Amino acid sequence: MTRSVLSVEEVRKAVFEAAELPLSRAITLPPETYVDPGFFAHEADAVLSRGWICLAHVSQLKKSGDYLRLDLLGEPVVVIRGRDGEIRVLSRVCPHRGADILHPVFGGPEEGNEPILVCPYHRWSFEADGALKGCPEMQKAEGFDKKDWRLSSFRSEIWQGFVFVNVSGDAAPLAELYAAFADMIAPWDTAEMEVVIELKWDCDFNWKVMVENWIESYHHLGIHHQTLNTSMPAAMTWTDPEQGHFIRCHLPFNKKTTEKVMEAAAKDAALDGFKPVAGLPLDRQLEWGLYLGLPCFMLLTARDRVIWYRLLPQSEGRCALLTTTLVTRAAMADPDFAETVAAETTMLRDFHLEDMQVNAAMQAGLRSSKVVRGRLSHLEEPIWHIQRYLARSLRVAEPASPSV
């Protein structure tokens, strides 16, 4: 018997019902939440556009004019550092006739340095703060004033060195939402770290498939059984109580790895990776810390690095992913830094390939008429937290009931 397809309203109801279950009875969400274009459109408006999405780290935009060209929820944006040193998130849509001034068809790079942004259509040009600089042959347009024709901007904030955007413009400040999160990662001083590895992935799966797989460590004993599970066994992982706007998970090392780290920590020495972050408490060195700033800011802390994932949802079945590694400037000064980067890039690619494979398989299964809603293990508690966040966000976005 073929499973009937749920409407968007039925999916919403199912999300609410799942979120109300205790963890011991938790179930997966309906497959429509991952594969239905109607639900993705609703979710994009009600959840993603109203939340904070991380686009960059300040170290990727060091000089005036440095930019990143990105597409987010149907909006063509450019993240750019101005002459005043400020980083802004601007629309790429020219206020003259609506062209995307950095569209890929023009052959420009996804990132680079352009102190002046020029629309190829009619050569209107813009400063890196969005101000209109030049507009040829507009002298006969009555009442035309260049000050009125800027590139539009999106609300953005820099938090712990990361550049976030809020498309709707009405989210609470990050300092409020992520206050406890900031305290937890303070020992790494991420604003002073630098991105030294970047790997781009074109993903044929829903954004929630990515974040759910990433934040739960139950799958260490499956797809990562020969990589991560050898040092961080799934059964040892655990999750902090519900925080509301972010999730924190602990991935402690097994006995053998713990002994090696303790020996290295006593000498302030590196193991296989980079020079360790100075001043980290020993207990923080004996685990990987996983954080999900809801909806999709993924951060991993380790004794010698931070791994950050930029996830940009594109459709019900696609997202763009950048996996990065950040290290301290002291680590970058190490004589063996280049060799370490090469080795750690291979490591990062290898275990992420395992995730990409299983995520693609997950998306394929979710499209089947035979897919069923499964039960969650206690080790998948973070998925339950995501469900509860999703339900809260959908409820907040509900239209007001008409007055009687």
C-alpha positions as CSV (number, residue, x, y, z in Angstrom):
1,M,0.0,0.0,0.0
2,T,1.4,3.4,-1.0
3,R,1.8,6.0,1.7
4,S,-0.4,9.0,1.2
5,V,1.3,12.4,0.9
6,L,0.6,14.9,3.6
7,S,-0.4,18.5,3.0
8,V,1.7,21.4,4.5
9,E,-0.8,21.8,7.3
10,E,-0.8,18.1,8.1
11,V,3.0,18.2,8.2
12,R,2.9,21.1,10.6
13,K,0.5,19.2,12.9
14,A,2.8,16.2,12.8
15,V,5.8,18.3,13.7
16,F,3.9,19.8,16.7
17,E,2.9,16.3,17.8
18,A,6.4,14.9,17.5
19,A,7.8,17.8,19.5
20,E,5.4,17.1,22.4
21,L,6.6,13.5,22.9
22,P,9.2,12.7,25.6
23,L,12.6,11.6,24.4
24,S,11.9,8.1,25.4
25,R,9.0,8.0,22.8
26,A,10.6,10.2,20.2
27,I,10.0,9.5,16.5
28,T,11.3,10.9,13.3
29,L,9.4,13.7,11.4
30,P,7.3,13.0,8.3
31,P,9.3,12.6,5.1
32,E,7.6,15.6,3.6
33,T,9.6,17.8,6.0
34,Y,12.6,16.8,3.9
35,V,11.3,16.3,0.4
36,D,8.2,18.4,-0.2
37,P,8.8,21.8,-2.0
38,G,5.6,23.2,-0.4
39,F,6.9,22.5,3.1
40,F,10.3,23.8,2.3
41,A,8.8,27.1,1.0
42,H,6.8,27.4,4.3
43,E,9.9,26.5,6.4
44,A,12.1,29.0,4.5
45,D,9.7,31.8,5.4
46,A,8.7,30.7,8.9
47,V,12.0,29.4,10.2
48,L,15.1,30.0,8.1
49,S,14.5,33.6,7.0
50,R,13.5,34.5,10.6
51,G,16.7,33.0,12.1
52,W,20.3,33.8,11.9
53,I,22.4,32.2,9.1
54,C,26.2,32.3,9.3
55,L,27.8,33.3,6.0
56,A,31.5,34.0,6.7
57,H,34.3,34.3,9.2
58,V,36.0,37.7,9.5
59,S,39.4,36.1,8.5
60,Q,37.9,35.4,5.0
61,L,37.4,39.1,4.5
62,K,40.6,40.7,5.7
63,K,41.0,43.7,3.3
64,S,38.7,46.5,2.1
65,G,36.8,45.2,-0.9
66,D,37.2,41.5,0.0
67,Y,33.9,39.8,-0.8
68,L,32.0,36.5,-1.0
69,R,29.2,36.0,-3.5
70,L,26.5,33.8,-2.0
71,D,22.9,32.8,-2.7
72,L,20.6,32.4,0.3
73,L,16.9,31.4,0.2
74,G,16.4,32.9,-3.2
75,E,18.3,36.1,-2.4
76,P,21.6,36.9,-4.3
77,V,23.8,38.5,-1.6
78,V,27.4,39.7,-1.3
79,V,29.3,39.8,2.0
80,I,31.9,42.6,1.7
81,R,34.3,44.6,3.8
82,G,34.0,48.4,3.2
83,R,36.6,51.1,3.3
84,D,35.6,51.8,6.8
85,G,36.5,48.2,7.9
86,E,32.8,47.2,8.4
87,I,31.5,44.0,7.0
88,R,28.1,44.2,5.4
89,V,25.7,41.9,3.7
90,L,24.3,43.6,0.6
91,S,21.8,42.6,-2.0
92,R,23.4,42.1,-5.4
93,V,20.3,43.4,-7.2
94,C,21.0,46.7,-9.0
95,P,18.4,49.4,-8.1
96,H,18.3,50.5,-11.8
97,R,16.8,47.6,-13.7
98,G,17.1,44.7,-11.2
99,A,20.1,42.8,-12.6
100,D,22.2,40.6,-10.3
101,I,25.4,42.6,-10.6
102,L,27.6,39.5,-9.7
103,H,25.7,36.8,-11.4
104,P,27.9,33.8,-12.4
105,V,27.0,34.3,-16.1
106,F,29.4,37.3,-16.0
107,G,32.3,35.1,-15.2
108,G,33.4,36.6,-12.0
109,P,34.8,34.6,-9.1
110,E,32.8,33.5,-6.1
111,E,35.2,35.4,-3.9
112,G,37.8,38.1,-4.5
113,N,38.5,41.8,-4.0
114,E,36.3,44.5,-5.6
115,P,36.5,47.9,-3.9
116,I,33.9,49.1,-6.4
117,L,31.0,46.9,-7.5
118,V,30.0,47.5,-11.1
119,C,26.8,46.3,-12.7
120,P,27.7,45.0,-16.2
121,Y,24.3,45.9,-17.7
122,H,24.6,49.7,-17.7
123,R,27.8,50.3,-15.7
124,W,26.2,51.6,-12.6
125,S,28.8,51.3,-9.8
126,F,28.6,51.0,-6.1
127,E,30.8,51.5,-3.1
128,A,31.4,48.5,-0.8
129,D,28.9,50.1,1.7
130,G,26.2,50.0,-1.0
131,A,26.3,53.7,-2.0
132,L,25.8,54.5,-5.6
133,K,29.1,55.9,-7.0
134,G,28.5,56.2,-10.7
135,C,25.5,56.1,-13.0
136,P,26.3,57.2,-16.6
137,E,23.9,59.3,-18.7
138,M,21.4,59.9,-15.9
139,Q,21.7,63.7,-15.9
140,K,18.4,64.2,-17.7
141,A,16.3,62.1,-15.2
142,E,14.3,64.7,-13.4
143,G,14.6,64.6,-9.6
144,F,17.2,61.9,-9.7
145,D,19.6,61.9,-6.7
146,K,22.3,59.3,-6.3
147,K,21.8,59.1,-2.6
148,D,18.4,57.5,-3.1
149,W,19.7,54.6,-5.2
150,R,21.9,52.4,-3.0
151,L,22.2,48.6,-3.0
152,S,19.8,47.3,-0.4
153,S,21.3,45.7,2.7
154,F,20.3,42.8,5.0
155,R,20.5,42.9,8.7
156,S,23.8,41.4,9.8
157,E,25.8,40.9,13.0
158,I,29.3,39.7,13.8
159,W,29.3,37.2,16.7
160,Q,32.5,35.6,18.0
161,G,34.2,36.5,14.6
162,F,31.4,35.0,12.5
163,V,29.2,37.0,10.1
164,F,25.5,36.2,10.4
165,V,22.5,37.5,8.4
166,N,18.9,37.7,9.4
167,V,16.8,37.9,6.1
168,S,13.6,38.9,7.8
169,G,15.3,41.6,9.9
170,D,13.3,40.9,13.0
171,A,15.2,38.2,15.0
172,A,16.4,38.9,18.5
173,P,20.1,39.9,18.7
174,L,22.7,37.1,18.7
175,A,24.2,38.3,22.0
176,E,20.8,37.5,23.6
177,L,20.1,34.2,21.8
178,Y,23.6,32.7,22.0
179,A,24.8,34.2,25.4
180,A,25.5,30.9,27.0
181,F,26.9,29.5,23.7
182,A,29.4,32.4,23.7
183,D,30.5,31.6,27.2
184,M,31.0,27.9,26.3
185,I,33.4,28.6,23.4
186,A,35.1,31.6,24.9
187,P,38.4,29.7,25.6
188,W,38.9,29.3,21.8
189,D,38.6,33.1,21.1
190,T,37.3,32.3,17.6
191,A,37.3,35.9,16.6
192,E,41.1,35.8,16.6
193,M,41.4,32.5,14.8
194,E,41.8,32.1,11.0
195,V,40.2,29.9,8.4
196,V,43.0,27.7,6.9
197,I,41.1,24.9,5.3
198,E,38.0,25.2,3.1
199,L,36.2,22.3,1.4
200,K,33.1,23.0,-0.8
201,W,30.4,20.4,-1.2
202,D,27.4,20.5,-3.5
203,C,24.8,18.5,-1.6
204,D,21.7,16.7,-3.0
205,F,19.9,16.5,0.3
206,N,17.8,18.6,2.6
207,W,19.5,21.0,5.0
208,K,17.9,19.1,8.0
209,V,19.4,15.9,6.8
210,M,22.8,17.6,7.1
211,V,22.3,19.1,10.6
212,E,20.6,16.1,12.1
213,N,23.4,13.8,10.9
214,W,26.1,16.2,12.0
215,I,24.8,16.8,15.6
216,E,24.0,13.2,16.6
217,S,26.9,10.8,17.2
218,Y,24.9,7.6,17.2
219,H,26.1,7.1,13.6
220,H,29.7,6.9,14.7
221,L,29.1,3.2,15.2
222,G,27.8,2.9,11.7
223,I,29.2,5.0,8.9
224,H,32.2,6.2,11.0
225,H,33.0,2.9,12.6
226,Q,36.5,2.9,11.2
227,T,37.2,6.6,11.7
228,L,35.6,8.6,14.5
229,N,34.2,5.7,16.5
230,T,37.7,4.4,17.1
231,S,38.5,7.3,19.4
232,M,35.1,8.7,20.2
233,P,32.7,5.8,20.6
234,A,29.0,6.5,20.0
235,A,27.9,5.0,23.3
236,M,30.0,7.5,25.3
237,T,28.5,10.7,23.7
238,W,26.0,12.8,25.5
239,T,23.9,16.0,25.1
240,D,23.3,19.0,27.4
241,P,19.8,19.7,28.6
242,E,17.7,21.7,26.2
243,Q,19.1,25.3,25.7
244,G,16.4,26.7,23.4
245,H,18.5,28.4,20.7
246,F,21.5,26.1,20.5
247,I,22.4,22.5,21.2
248,R,25.6,21.3,22.8
249,C,26.9,17.8,22.6
250,H,29.9,16.1,24.2
251,L,32.1,13.5,22.3
252,P,34.6,12.3,24.9
253,F,37.6,10.3,23.9
254,N,38.1,6.6,24.8
255,K,40.6,5.6,27.5
256,K,43.5,5.1,25.1
257,T,43.1,8.5,23.3
258,T,42.4,10.2,26.7
259,E,45.8,9.0,28.0
260,K,47.6,10.3,24.9
261,V,45.9,13.7,25.2
262,M,46.7,14.0,28.9
263,E,50.3,13.2,28.2
264,A,50.5,15.8,25.4
265,A,48.6,18.4,27.5
266,A,51.1,18.0,30.4
267,K,53.8,19.1,27.9
268,D,51.6,21.6,26.0
269,A,52.4,19.5,22.9
270,A,50.6,18.8,19.7
271,L,49.5,15.3,18.8
272,D,48.8,14.6,15.1
273,G,47.3,18.0,14.4
274,F,48.0,21.7,14.9
275,K,49.7,23.5,17.9
276,P,47.1,23.3,20.7
277,V,45.0,26.3,21.6
278,A,46.6,28.0,24.6
279,G,44.9,27.9,28.0
280,L,42.2,25.3,27.3
281,P,41.0,23.6,30.5
282,L,42.0,19.9,30.5
283,D,38.4,18.6,30.4
284,R,37.8,20.6,27.2
285,Q,40.8,18.9,25.6
286,L,39.5,15.5,26.3
287,E,36.5,15.7,24.0
288,W,35.2,17.2,20.9
289,G,32.5,19.7,21.5
290,L,29.6,19.9,19.0
291,Y,27.4,22.9,18.9
292,L,24.4,23.7,16.7
293,G,23.3,27.3,16.8
294,L,19.8,26.9,15.6
295,P,18.8,26.7,12.8
296,C,22.0,25.7,11.1
297,F,25.2,27.1,12.5
298,M,27.5,24.1,13.1
299,L,30.6,24.4,15.1
300,L,33.0,21.9,16.5
301,T,35.7,22.6,19.1
302,A,38.9,20.5,19.6
303,R,42.1,21.1,21.5
304,D,43.9,22.4,18.5
305,R,41.2,23.8,16.2
306,V,37.6,24.8,15.5
307,I,35.7,23.3,12.6
308,W,32.9,25.5,11.2
309,Y,30.3,24.5,8.6
310,R,28.6,27.1,6.4
311,L,25.3,25.6,5.4
312,L,23.0,27.4,2.9
313,P,19.6,25.7,2.3
314,Q,18.6,26.0,-1.4
315,S,15.6,23.8,-1.9
316,E,13.8,20.8,-0.4
317,G,16.5,18.6,-1.8
318,R,19.6,20.8,-2.1
319,C,22.0,22.7,0.1
320,A,25.4,24.3,-0.4
321,L,28.0,23.3,2.2
322,L,31.5,24.7,3.1
323,T,33.5,22.8,5.7
324,T,36.3,24.8,7.2
325,T,39.1,24.5,9.8
326,L,40.1,27.5,12.0
327,V,43.4,27.6,14.0
328,T,45.3,30.1,16.1
329,R,47.9,32.4,14.6
330,A,50.5,30.7,16.8
331,A,49.6,27.4,15.1
332,M,50.1,29.1,11.7
333,A,53.6,30.2,12.7
334,D,54.7,26.6,13.3
335,P,57.5,25.4,11.0
336,D,55.5,22.4,10.0
337,F,52.3,24.3,9.4
338,A,52.0,23.6,5.6
339,E,52.5,19.9,6.1
340,T,49.9,19.8,8.9
341,V,47.4,21.6,6.7
342,A,47.8,19.1,4.0
343,A,47.4,16.1,6.3
344,E,44.4,17.6,8.1
345,T,42.7,18.6,4.8
346,T,42.8,14.9,3.9
347,M,41.4,13.9,7.3
348,L,38.6,16.4,7.0
349,R,37.7,15.3,3.5
350,D,37.8,11.6,4.4
351,F,35.4,11.6,7.3
352,H,33.1,14.2,5.6
353,L,32.9,11.9,2.5
354,E,31.3,9.3,4.8
355,D,28.7,11.9,5.9
356,M,28.0,13.0,2.3
357,Q,27.4,9.4,1.3
358,V,25.0,8.6,4.0
359,N,23.2,11.9,3.7
360,A,22.6,11.2,0.0
361,A,21.3,7.7,0.8
362,M,19.0,9.3,3.5
363,Q,17.5,11.7,1.0
364,A,16.9,8.9,-1.5
365,G,15.1,6.8,1.1
366,L,13.0,9.7,2.2
367,R,11.5,10.0,-1.3
368,S,10.3,6.4,-1.3
369,S,6.7,5.5,-1.0
370,K,7.7,2.8,1.5
371,V,9.5,5.1,4.0
372,V,8.1,5.0,7.5
373,R,8.6,7.2,10.6
374,G,11.2,5.6,12.8
375,R,12.0,5.7,16.5
376,L,14.9,7.6,17.9
377,S,17.7,6.3,20.2
378,H,18.6,8.2,23.3
379,L,21.9,8.9,21.5
380,E,19.8,10.9,19.0
381,E,18.6,13.4,21.6
382,P,19.8,16.3,19.5
383,I,17.4,15.4,16.8
384,W,14.6,15.7,19.3
385,H,15.8,19.1,20.3
386,I,15.8,20.2,16.6
387,Q,12.2,19.0,16.3
388,R,11.2,21.1,19.3
389,Y,13.0,24.1,17.9
390,L,11.3,23.6,14.6
391,A,7.9,23.4,16.2
392,R,8.4,26.5,18.3
393,S,9.5,28.5,15.2
394,L,6.5,27.3,13.2
395,R,4.2,28.3,16.0
396,V,5.7,31.8,16.3
397,A,5.3,32.3,12.6
398,E,1.6,31.3,12.6
399,P,-0.7,34.1,11.3
400,A,-2.8,35.8,13.9
401,S,-6.3,34.3,14.3
402,P,-9.0,36.5,12.8
403,S,-10.9,38.5,15.3
404,V,-14.5,37.4,15.9
